[in-house]
Amino acid sequence: MKKVFFRTAILCLIAGFTLGGCGKDEEKVSVTGVTLSQTSANLFPNDNFKLIAVVSPGNATNQKLLWTSSNPTVASVSDGTVTALTVGEAVITVTTEEGGTTASCTVTVKKMPEIKITVVNNCLIGLVGSGMASIDWGDGSSQTYELSTYGTVSHDYSTVGSRTITISRANITSFSCNHQDITSLDVSKNPALTHLSCFLNQLTSLDLSNNPALTYLDCGNNQLTSLDLSNNPALTEIQCSYNQLTALDLSNNTELLTIRCAGNQLSAAALNLLFLSLHDTTIEGEEKNIYVYSNPGRNDCDMSISRAKGWHAW
């Protein structure tokens, strides 16, 4: 009886191996390609995001990937996580281990848009633009603010003192900070700015050399002794009255329609030079006006110079 059982067990074991009971290698599925979740990205320094790679077909046997950056000093990559480092462009490439198929994403790292103002009291500012602005109030507190067609944001300080407010990460096209006891304003890192209003403050200087898109400027009632507008050719209106300006050259501002520079320290000679710098372009349906009253040289200047160029002088 034992011999019969043993013989039967051996036969069953042999049959199991013969019929595949010991297993069979699964059929290999080859890689045919790879895609990325996006093909381009715009970042600021220190930003990061995750690229998702999908191997085709989805059930490919070998899913291993190699990630590389064409410019690792601009943007690095580790297992799909891209980190922006410095301004420039880098191509992030993913390559399949099997077959060497690739996909890529062009990463552009841009300068961080930024506006800085120094205040000595509570602050109310107006912002227009696109994106989510990050605001550091300079007292250890911060907030994010979604820009739209128009909006204001304010902050109250517990004590009076000088603080620097930094607004970054968003392209601000219009910025207003009027009557806020502001002692400094830096818009040089926000070249998208088209409208700037900062009247009734304590500004002694204003650098607009990196704001070529500016079309409207109101910096009246400050303490400016000079104002360089040579890099702002798109300006159509300037309000710089009641400062301490002794000269004003508008020879590069050929789109101007309204100039308000009353109440400065412009002598007759300085006003004549100002008139000579005005453009003589006629803009259909538009009047060109320049306001120079309450300047020391108002009564002795030659307004015929401006009139000859089509300007109404007041």
Secondary structure by P-SEA (a helix, b strand, c coil): caaaaaaaaaaaaaaaaaacccccccbbbbbccccccccbbbbcccbbbbbbbbccccccccccbbbbbcccccccccccbbbbcccbbbbbbbbbcccccbbbbbbbbccccbbbbbbcccbbbbbbcccbbbbcccccccbbbbbccccccccccccbbbbbbbbccccccbbbbcccccccccccccccccbbbbcccccccccccccccccbbbbcccccccccccccccccbbbbcccccccccccccccccbbbbccccccaaaaaaaaaaccccccccbbbbbbbccccccccccaaaaaaaccccc
